[in-house]
Amino acid sequence: MTKGVITATRLGALRRAMPPAYVTMAGLVAGALLLAALFAPQIAPTNPLDLRSFNLADSEIPPFWVEGGDARFLLGTDNQGRDMLSAILYGARVSIMIGGGAVFLAAAIGVSLGLLAGYLGGRIDAVIMRIGDIILSFPTILLALLVAGLARAVTPEAANPRYVPFVLIGAIAIHEWVQYARTVRAATMVEGAREYVKAARVIGLPSARIMFRHILPNVMSPVLVIATINLAQAVLTEATLSFLGVGMPPTYPSLGTLIRIGNEFVFSGIWWIALFPALALVILVLAVNVIGDWLRDRFNPKLRSRG
């Protein structure tokens, strides 16, 4: 009887720990998109960055299942004759790279400043939090547009396709770090009152070692959740900036750039140039958001206890 109860309890805990089917599906979809973007040079039929790989004579060919389609171009071609499937794979690679870079930079800045604010307190805490309040008073897109515009005005090289991704990463991260800082600050203040931190202070450990070696591992759970959700937001922000014309140039397409190009031809009946990049963007963001919501529920003690 006891053994049966224990077994049932373990099975119940295992079932609660396992993600629902829709989360598993979202993880598979997100993983497939990430792998496809990572291995785009090996998977894509052509290289959309190489001018020699496409021909203007092949421009505006519809998908292969539509009348007038060509089996060489499964999703059709754009106005320059580029294979849309190849352009989407390379565009997703650029969008994910910029989004991931922005999340990493924002997390690095926000976690460091949050640790300092929560552990040291006083004026340092007040200054960091007030700077964060000022930044949050600007909408994400407006601040990113401002930063990208200033970068191009100060340094002409900022418009170079080689440096545009770094400008976009910085423009997005400058707004998103505040969420990490606030979350880590609150968690650090809680951890700072615990016995192990007081003991570390008594034995004379340096503050930097206490913060990054003892407190940091205990405040990373919410950071992981925020990073997952922010990845989707960063990819959307990059797509918006590119759609507005301050992101990646048409010769180095991202998903947002492809949507902007296709938007010019939607009312001409050439719908596939905008539709397929938009679908790829929606599916990627939706899958990442589903995973982020599940992680948030799993790391929330109140929601976990209810399950």
Long-range contacts (C-beta under 8 A, 24 or more apart in sequence): 16-304, 16-307, 19-294, 20-294, 22-290, 23-290, 23-291, 23-294, 26-286, 26-287, 26-288, 26-290, 26-291, 27-287, 27-291, 29-283, 29-287, 30-284, 30-287, 30-288, 30-291, 33-92, 33-96, 33-280, 33-283, 33-284, 33-287, 34-96, 36-89, 36-92, 37-89, 37-92, 37-93, 37-96, 38-93, 40-86, 40-89, 40-90, 40-92, 40-93, 43-89, 44-83, 44-85, 44-86, 44-89, 44-90, 45-72, 45-74, 45-83, 45-85, 45-86, 46-82, 46-83, 46-86, 47-86, 47-90, 48-82, 48-83, 48-86, 48-87, 48-90, 48-253, 49-90, 49-251, 49-252, 53-82, 54-80, 54-81, 54-82, 54-83, 55-81, 56-80, 56-81, 57-81, 60-265, 60-270, 60-273, 62-270, 62-272, 63-272, 66-272, 75-272, 75-276, 76-272, 76-273, 76-276, 78-258, 78-261, 78-262, 78-273, 79-261, 79-265, 79-270, 79-273, 84-258, 84-272, 84-273, 84-276, 84-277, 87-253, 87-258, 87-277, 88-255, 88-258, 88-276, 88-277, 88-280, 90-253, 91-253, 91-254, 91-255, 91-257, 91-258, 91-277, 91-280, 92-255, 92-280, 92-284, 94-165, 94-248, 94-252, 94-253, 94-254, 94-255, 95-235, 95-238, 95-239, 95-254, 95-255, 95-256, 95-281, 95-284, 96-235, 96-284, 97-165, 98-165, 98-168, 98-169, 98-172, 98-234, 98-235, 98-238, 98-254, 99-172, 99-231, 99-232, 99-234, 99-235, 99-237, 99-238, 100-231, 100-234, 101-165, 101-166, 101-169, 101-173, 102-168, 102-169, 102-170, 102-172, 102-173, 102-176, 102-234, 102-237, 102-238, 103-173, 103-176, 103-227, 103-230, 103-231, 103-234, 105-169, 105-170, 105-173, 105-177, 106-172, 106-173, 106-176, 106-177, 106-179, 106-180, 106-230, 107-177, 107-180, 107-223, 107-226, 107-227, 109-173, 109-177, 109-180, 109-181, 110-176, 110-177, 110-178, 110-179, 110-180, 110-181, 110-183, 110-184, 111-180, 111-181, 111-184, 111-216, 111-219, 111-223, 113-177, 113-181, 114-180, 114-181, 114-182, 114-183, 114-184, 114-185, 114-187, 114-188, 114-219, 115-184, 115-185, 115-188, 115-211, 115-212, 115-215, 115-216, 115-219, 116-211, 117-181, 117-185, 117-188, 118-184, 118-185, 118-186, 118-187, 118-188, 118-189, 118-192, 119-188, 119-192, 119-207, 119-210, 119-211, 119-215, 120-207, 121-189, 125-185, 128-181, 128-185, 129-181, 129-182, 129-185, 132-177, 132-178, 132-181, 132-182, 135-174, 135-175, 135-178, 136-175, 136-178, 138-175, 140-172, 140-175, 140-176, 140-233, 140-237, 141-237, 141-240, 141-241, 143-171, 143-174, 143-175, 144-168, 144-171, 144-172, 144-174, 144-175, 144-237, 144-241, 145-171, 145-241, 145-244, 145-246, 147-171, 147-174, 148-241, 148-246, 148-247, 149-246, 152-246, 161-248, 161-249, 161-251, 161-252, 164-247, 164-248, 164-249, 164-252, 165-248, 168-238, 168-241, 168-247, 168-248, 171-241, 172-234, 172-237, 172-238, 176-230, 176-233, 176-234, 179-226, 179-230, 180-223, 180-226, 183-219, 183-222, 183-223, 183-226, 184-219, 184-222, 184-223, 187-218, 187-219, 187-222, 188-215, 188-219, 191-215, 191-218, 191-219, 221-299, 222-299, 224-295, 224-299, 225-292, 225-295, 225-296, 225-299, 228-288, 228-291, 228-292, 228-295, 229-288, 229-289, 229-292, 229-293, 229-296, 231-288, 231-292, 232-284, 232-285, 232-288, 232-289, 232-292, 235-281, 235-284, 235-285, 235-288, 236-281, 236-285, 239-281, 255-280, 255-281, 256-281
